[in-house]
């Protein structure tokens, strides 16, 4: 009889059971979970995503900013200038409002003064004078830019002093002009109007009281003289003179002699303005102040500016006093016309 001698095998330990995940509480308001095996449904027509809404806000904001900026610009354009607003207007310090400054045309083949080592002026001397500022009234023997200097010559003036405009223009190197404003002997277009007028090289041109210093106009060979004058509403009278010489040395000698004058027919006596500064475009300047004053200002200011072969004389007078700003402005601008 057979018997089974194999000992019984103990039972293998059972694998621990994985506890089931805890049950999640159901949210009755939560949307149903998407089926992973079902393709996503297309958004219905007219539905907008979050990125579309953001883009729409950006476009709307840009359009709104453009409209606001345009409206603000339109308002600012229609606003008056700050100086026109009551209480903000800048007080008038005496300076003038000049029209746009333009230089006269040069003769054929001539160069501008800045092209020469010593400034040589070939343009019409009358056109190198400042024009009338806004609100000013022209003063002087004649306000006609084409006036014949012989009509303003004093009795007994020398023949050279009462030369015709053509002769004076030729002597100064400027193109001659007829009263109609066209070049004589030429069928070309009309020349632009000039600011000043021809005057003889005499005592009146220097605004001198006597003939003590007028001899220099002869010894230094004044080739031509031009004048301009105006009076502004505040009563300030401006007199401008330009003297043209053959060389810069002759102009320098006349400049030195003119500054030795002790007064003019409009200013009884004066003193050197040693402390004043007057910026000019080119050359040198000498300024005198009248001894008579009103409201703390001299009633007369006169200055000479030499620029190459031309000497400019600037005189401002007013019984109520001449503002320094107006005088400085006229000196600076007249100097720039000669540079």
Residue pairs with C-beta under 8 A, 6 or more apart in sequence:
34 40
43 49
48 56
82 88
83 89
83 90
93 323
93 325
94 234
94 236
94 323
94 324
94 325
94 326
95 325
95 326
95 329
96 133
96 134
96 136
96 232
96 326
96 329
96 330
97 133
97 134
97 135
98 130
98 131
98 133
98 134
98 333
99 131
99 133
99 134
101 130
101 131
101 333
101 336
101 337
102 192
103 123
103 127
103 128
103 337
104 123
104 124
104 126
104 127
104 128
104 174
104 191
104 192
104 194
105 123
105 175
105 191
105 192
106 112
106 122
106 123
107 122
107 123
107 173
107 174
107 175
110 122
110 123
110 173
111 122
113 119
113 120
113 121
113 282
113 307
113 308
113 338
113 339
114 339
116 308
118 247
118 248
118 308
118 309
119 248
119 282
119 283
119 307
119 308
119 309
119 310
119 338
119 339
120 248
120 308
120 309
121 128
121 172
121 173
121 244
121 307
121 308
121 309
121 310
121 338
122 173
122 174
123 174
124 169
124 172
124 174
124 175
124 177
124 191
124 194
125 168
125 169
125 172
125 174
125 196
125 198
125 224
125 225
125 226
125 242
125 244
125 310
126 145
126 174
126 194
126 195
126 196
126 197
126 198
126 226
127 174
127 192
127 194
127 195
127 196
128 196
128 226
128 242
128 310
128 337
128 338
129 194
129 195
129 196
129 226
129 227
129 228
129 240
129 242
129 334
129 337
130 195
130 228
130 240
130 330
130 333
130 334
130 337
131 195
131 228
132 138
132 195
132 228
132 230
133 230
133 232
135 232
135 233
136 230
136 231
136 232
136 238
137 230
137 231
138 229
138 230
139 229
139 230
139 231
139 237
140 197
140 227
140 228
140 229
140 239
141 147
141 151
141 152
141 199
142 151
142 152
142 197
143 197
144 179
144 197
145 193
145 194
145 195
145 196
145 197
146 165
146 177
146 178
146 179
146 180
146 181
146 197
147 197
147 198
148 164
148 165
148 198
149 161
149 162
149 163
149 164
149 165
149 168
149 197
149 198
149 199
149 200
149 225
150 162
150 163
150 164
150 200
152 197
152 199
152 200
152 204
153 161
153 162
153 200
153 202
154 200
154 202
154 203
154 204
157 200
157 202
158 202
160 201
161 200
161 201
161 202
162 200
163 171
163 200
165 176
165 177
165 198
166 176
166 177
166 184
168 198
168 223
168 224
168 225
169 175
169 176
169 177
169 198
169 224
170 176
171 223
171 224
171 244
172 223
172 224
172 244
173 223
174 224
175 183
175 191
176 183
176 184
177 183
177 184
177 191
177 194
178 184
180 190
181 190
181 191
181 192
181 193
182 188
182 189
182 190
182 191
183 191
195 228
196 226
196 227
196 228
196 240
196 242
197 226
197 227
197 228
198 224
198 225
198 226
199 205
199 225
199 226
199 227
199 241
200 225
201 217
201 222
201 224
201 225
201 243
202 214
202 217
203 210
203 211
203 214
205 217
205 225
205 227
205 241
205 243
206 213
206 214
206 217
206 241
206 258
206 261
206 264
206 313
207 239
207 241
207 264
207 265
207 266
207 313
207 315
208 214
208 261
208 264
208 265
209 263
209 264
209 265
212 261
213 257
213 258
213 260
213 261
216 253
216 254
216 257
216 258
217 243
217 254
219 253
220 245
220 250
220 251
220 253
220 254
220 257
221 245
221 246
221 250
222 243
222 244
222 245
222 254
223 244
223 245
223 246
224 243
224 244
225 241
225 242
225 243
225 244
226 241
226 242
227 239
227 240
227 241
227 242
228 238
228 239
228 240
229 237
229 238
229 239
229 240
230 237
230 238
231 237
231 238
232 238
234 318
234 320
235 318
235 319
235 320
236 316
236 317
236 318
236 322
236 323
236 326
237 266
237 316
237 317
237 318
238 314
238 315
238 316
238 330
239 266
239 313
239 314
239 315
239 316
239 317
240 312
240 313
240 314
240 315
240 330
240 334
241 312
241 313
242 310
242 311
242 312
242 313
242 338
243 251
243 254
243 310
243 311
243 312
243 313
244 309
244 310
245 251
245 254
245 309
245 310
245 311
246 309
247 309
248 308
248 309
250 309
251 306
251 308
251 309
251 310
251 311
252 306
254 311
255 284
255 286
255 304
255 306
255 311
258 304
258 311
258 313
259 286
259 288
259 304
262 269
262 270
263 269
263 270
264 300
264 302
264 315
266 300
266 315
266 317
267 288
267 290
267 299
267 300
267 302
267 315
267 317
268 290
268 291
268 292
269 290
269 291
270 288
270 289
270 290
270 291
270 298
270 300
270 302
271 288
271 289
271 291
272 286
272 287
272 288
272 289
273 287
273 288
273 289
273 301
276 287
276 289
276 324
278 285
278 287
278 303
278 328
278 331
278 332
279 332
280 305
280 307
280 331
280 332
280 335
281 307
281 332
281 335
281 336
281 338
281 339
282 307
282 308
282 335
282 338
282 339
283 305
283 306
283 307
283 308
283 335
283 338
284 305
284 306
285 303
285 304
285 305
285 306
285 331
285 335
286 303
286 304
287 301
287 302
287 303
287 331
288 301
288 302
288 303
289 298
289 300
289 301
290 298
290 299
290 300
290 301
290 317
291 298
292 298
292 299
292 300
293 299
293 321
294 318
294 319
294 320
294 321
295 320
295 321
296 321
297 321
297 322
297 323
297 324
298 321
298 322
299 317
299 318
299 319
299 320
299 321
299 322
300 315
300 316
300 317
300 318
300 322
301 315
301 316
301 317
301 322
301 324
301 327
302 313
302 314
302 315
302 316
303 313
303 314
303 315
303 327
303 331
304 311
304 312
304 313
304 314
305 311
305 312
305 314
305 331
305 334
305 335
305 338
306 312
307 335
307 338
307 339
308 338
310 338
312 334
312 335
312 338
314 327
314 330
314 331
314 334
316 322
316 326
316 327
316 330
